[in-house]
């Protein structure tokens, strides 16, 4: 019984630590509260958090993971992350604009039409 009790105690302690569900790193909070104005794509005219930009369709998953890792490890400053993310989003949105819009719109309209 004593063994079981001592086994339960660490589990309870671990469970209590896990009861802080967000378990958010301070750097994550910083990314979520740092708002930027990106005049590109769907973000034009809106202030948006770096976190939202990082998780937008403009940032490839590999890039997002790498940026989050480097920032979380303290290898990138907030200013560097802001610069990289806004640059990627701006370039991706510009490239999107440069492509002919008709096929994209047509592809969306065709399934909806029938």
C-alpha positions as CSV (number, residue, x, y, z in Angstrom):
1,X,0.0,0.0,0.0
2,X,2.8,2.4,0.8
3,X,4.4,1.7,-2.6
4,X,1.1,2.4,-4.3
5,X,0.7,5.6,-2.4
6,X,4.2,6.8,-3.3
7,X,3.5,5.9,-6.9
8,X,0.3,7.9,-6.8
9,X,1.9,11.0,-5.4
10,X,4.2,11.7,-8.3
11,X,1.4,11.0,-10.7
12,X,-0.8,13.4,-8.8
13,X,2.0,16.0,-8.8
14,X,2.5,15.5,-12.5
15,X,-1.2,15.7,-13.1
16,X,-1.3,19.0,-11.2
17,X,1.5,20.4,-13.3
18,X,-0.5,19.2,-16.4
19,X,-3.6,21.0,-15.2
20,X,-2.3,24.3,-16.6
21,X,-3.6,23.3,-20.0
22,X,-2.3,26.2,-22.1
23,X,1.2,25.3,-20.9
24,X,2.3,28.1,-23.2
25,X,5.9,29.1,-23.5
26,X,6.6,32.8,-22.8
27,X,7.9,33.1,-26.4
28,X,4.6,31.7,-27.7
29,X,2.7,34.4,-25.8
30,X,5.0,37.0,-27.2
31,X,4.3,35.9,-30.8
32,X,0.6,35.8,-30.1
33,X,0.5,39.3,-28.6
34,X,3.0,41.0,-31.1
35,X,0.8,42.6,-33.7
36,X,2.1,43.7,-37.1
37,X,0.5,45.4,-40.1
38,X,1.2,43.4,-43.3
39,X,-0.1,45.0,-46.5
40,X,-0.3,41.7,-48.3
41,X,-2.9,39.2,-49.3
42,X,-5.8,38.6,-47.0
43,X,-4.0,40.5,-44.2
44,X,-4.1,43.9,-46.1
45,X,-5.6,46.6,-43.9
46,X,-5.6,44.4,-40.8
47,X,-3.3,44.2,-37.8
48,X,-2.4,40.5,-37.2
49,X,-0.3,38.7,-34.7
50,X,3.0,37.1,-35.6
51,X,1.5,33.8,-34.4
52,X,-1.4,34.1,-36.9
53,X,1.0,35.0,-39.7
54,X,3.3,32.0,-38.9
55,X,0.3,29.7,-39.1
56,X,-1.1,31.2,-42.2
57,X,-1.1,29.5,-45.6
58,X,1.7,31.7,-46.7
59,X,4.3,30.1,-44.4
60,X,5.3,26.6,-45.4
61,X,5.2,24.1,-42.4
62,X,9.0,23.5,-42.6
63,X,9.7,27.2,-42.4
64,X,7.2,27.7,-39.5
65,X,8.8,24.8,-37.5
66,X,12.3,26.1,-38.1
67,X,11.4,29.7,-37.1
68,X,9.5,28.6,-34.0
69,X,12.5,26.4,-33.0
70,X,15.1,29.1,-33.5
71,X,13.0,31.7,-31.8
72,X,12.1,29.4,-28.9
73,X,15.8,28.6,-28.5
74,X,16.7,32.2,-28.4
75,X,18.6,32.1,-31.6
76,X,16.3,34.6,-33.3
77,X,15.1,37.9,-31.8
78,X,11.5,38.9,-32.0
79,X,12.5,41.6,-34.5
80,X,14.2,39.0,-36.7
81,X,11.1,36.7,-36.6
82,X,8.9,39.7,-37.5
83,X,11.1,40.6,-40.5
84,X,11.3,37.1,-41.8
85,X,7.6,36.3,-41.4
86,X,6.4,39.6,-42.9
87,X,8.9,39.2,-45.8
88,X,7.7,35.6,-46.5
89,X,4.0,36.6,-46.3
90,X,4.6,39.6,-48.6
91,X,6.5,37.7,-51.2
92,X,4.0,34.8,-51.2
93,X,1.1,37.1,-51.5
94,X,2.9,39.0,-54.3
95,X,3.6,35.7,-56.1
96,X,0.0,34.7,-55.8
97,X,-1.1,38.0,-57.3
98,X,1.3,37.6,-60.2
99,X,-0.2,34.3,-61.2
100,X,-3.3,34.4,-63.4
101,X,-6.3,34.7,-61.1
102,X,-8.8,33.2,-63.5
103,X,-7.9,29.5,-63.1
104,X,-8.1,29.8,-59.3
105,X,-11.4,31.6,-59.4
106,X,-12.6,29.2,-62.1
107,X,-11.7,26.2,-60.1
108,X,-13.6,27.5,-57.2
109,X,-16.7,28.4,-59.2
110,X,-16.9,25.2,-61.2
111,X,-17.7,22.8,-58.4
112,X,-20.2,25.4,-56.9
113,X,-22.0,26.0,-60.2
114,X,-23.6,22.5,-60.8
